[in-house]
Amino acid sequence: ARILVIHGPNLNLLGRKEREIYGSDTLAEINRLLSEVARQHAVELEFFQSNHEGAIIDKIQEAMETARAGILINPGGFTHYSIAIRDALSAVALPTVEVHLSNVHAREEFRGRSVIAPVCIGQVGGFGKQSYVLGLLGLLKHLERDAA
Ligand code: DQA
């Protein structure tokens, strides 16, 4: 299986900014950790980061043509208002898991609402980089179930 991992806006700054909220790992370190988990499960990951809504939408649409099995996404700030990203995920209809480093429910009220979550199979947040690992494992379990 090949899975698309999308990191949304500002996540390229990880490890350098707001470490008390998001931890000290960089995006490269998170991707390395995910690659390790993927290797153990014999799945392939494609990583993508963008600060641009349209670029993320293009990538999601592309996932259909390139026959990705599923999507792991941290939509960053777009989580809370991007109907366009939600519509793209809904259109491609690939199993998708939403992840967040922080516990979005323990922060500002506006972060408690995700317009993306309703088109996902599940959401993981609050565990730092392990949110990504847990999200990936959940997605793989879901795909196994589909294949069975
Ligand atoms: C985030 C939470 C969002 O509210 C925020 O805008 C981010 C990061 C997280 O991973 O905790 O960019 O998605």
Residues whose N, C-alpha, C, O or C-beta is under 5 A from the ligand:
A	BS01	DQA	P9 N74 G76 G77 V99 H100 L101 S102 R111
